Amino acid sequence: MMESASTAAPRVGAKAACEALGLSRATFNRRAKIPFGPPPPRRAAKPARSLSEDERRRVLDELHSERFADKAPREVWATLLDEGTTPTRKASSRP
């Protein structure tokens, strides 16, 4: 029975193969020595409105400048808006 489940598992999945043969998935996994553990990390999709690398670098340079060293990002944003400049493009800039 274990051999049948092992043969069918790659095609239909371990759960379906075990259910069809009346075999416990725990037994199947124990005997097959399938390693348990967290799945490999997945890369998150990049948001459409995210900053480009150049824009990100300009924003960080501005935030790390001597002028804004002791200010919160919102204060920097307000100051730059008052001056009529922003380090990002209009479509993706948000406070």
N, C-alpha and C positions, 0 to 999 in steps of 0.2 A: 504494500500500500504506500509506503514511504517513497519507493522508487517511482511509482505512478504520480504521486504528488510532486516530486522533484522534477519530473519530465514536463508536467503540465504547468507548473508555476510560472516559468518564464513567458509562456504564451497567454495565460488567462489571469495570472496573479496568484499569489499564495492563498489569499482568502478564498477566492472562488474554487481553486483546486482542492483545498481542505474541506470546504463545504460540500463539494460534489462527492468526495470520497468518505465523508464522515470522520475526518481526522481533525483533531484539535490543532489549531495554529500554533499553540505553545509547544506541543510535541513536535510538530513539523520544524519549527524554528530551533528547538533544542537539538534535534537530531541532525539538522542540516548545518548547524553551527553558524547560522547567519548572525553576524555581529550586530549587537544593539548599540544604540547611542544616538546622539543628536544628528539630524541630517546635515549635510554640508551647508555652509552659509550661502545665502543667495544674495546677489547684488540687487539692491533696490533700483528701480527705474529712476532716471533723472527727471525731475519735474520740468514741464515745458517752460515755466516762467523763471527757472533758476538763472543765476548770473553766469555769464561766460567767465572763463578763467581770467581774462584781461580785466573785466569789470570787478571781479572778486578781488583781484590784486590791488586795483585802484582804491576800492572801498577799505580794504585792510590797511593800505598805506596811509590813507586819510585818518582812519581811526587810531593808528599808532603814532601819528605825528605829534610833535611836542605840543602843538596848539590844543589838541583834543585829548591829551594824555589822561586827564582826570575827569573826563565827561562820559556820561552814558551814551550809547548809540542814539537814543532818541533826542538827546540834547544836541549831538553832532548833526543829526538830520535837520532839526529845527534851525540851527545856526546856518547850515548850508542853504536851506530853503530861503531864509531871510536874505541871504547874500545873492540869491538867484542862481546858485550852482548846485548841481548834484553829481556825485561820482558814478551814477548808474544811468542807464537808459530809462526813459519815461515809462515804457510798458511794464518793466519788471520792478520798478522802485516802489517800495511800500514801507511804511514806518515800522 
